[in-house]
Amino acid sequence: MTPGPCNLCQRIRIFVGSGLGLIVLIYLQPQGAVALARLMPDPFWIGAGLTGAGVLVFAVRLYRAFR
């Protein structure tokens, strides 16, 4: 008999459990989550910020590689 689930199985369980929790919260729409969602910026600006951060990290790595 094995002592417990493997490391990959543990990660999958945590991922699925987190996903199910988020689905339940989306369905129930608690007031705190709705208020927080209203404070978030538009998806365009979130995507633009992530893209800008990726470009900045790439530029720094490229600079360090050819320095």
Secondary structure as UniProt FT lines:
FT   HELIX           7..28
FT   HELIX           31..39
FT   HELIX           43..65
//
